[in-house]
Amino acid sequence: MPARAFIGFGANLGDPFATLPRVLEALAALPETRIAACSSYYRSAPLGVSSPHPDYINAVIALDTGLSAQALLNALLGIESAFGRLRTTAALAPRPVDLDLLLHGETVMQSPTLTLPHPRLHQRAFVLLPLAEIAPDLTIPGHGSLPPLLEKVKDQRIDRVRENCSHETAMKMRTAFLYQ
């Protein structure tokens, strides 16, 4: 039975508006996976950094997948690498693409390589607002529903800059997947 997984997309190097449709293509090509929804694009200031960084472009993508949480995470890391993401010791360094596995069905887990739900998703407007756009009734295990969580991050700057992250592209990917 496929799980509904939510992936956080972020980028602040290169052209995130050109990168996201290509990431959607890579996600749609994963085995046992289809794109279910994609939020609008949002611009947000980097969190937790003291030196100047470019703003991020963020979105959230919903997938229906038969992949396990760990297999999906491994695939996301491979996609990041293919798009030029170099993992360095500077965890908050600017990046051409960042893909975070936010949720995988109702899975709650903590391992050396993966924590679900994502450990900071409930603290980040750049995740919660696009998540609420595509899954407004979602309840995050251990944290509750989205409206009270959004209230707690209302002071974080986030602006919608473009209607859905090529929902048209996501639907084309879904159709292509269904007829493979």
Disulfide bonds with the S-S distance in Angstrom:
Cys38-Cys165 1.35
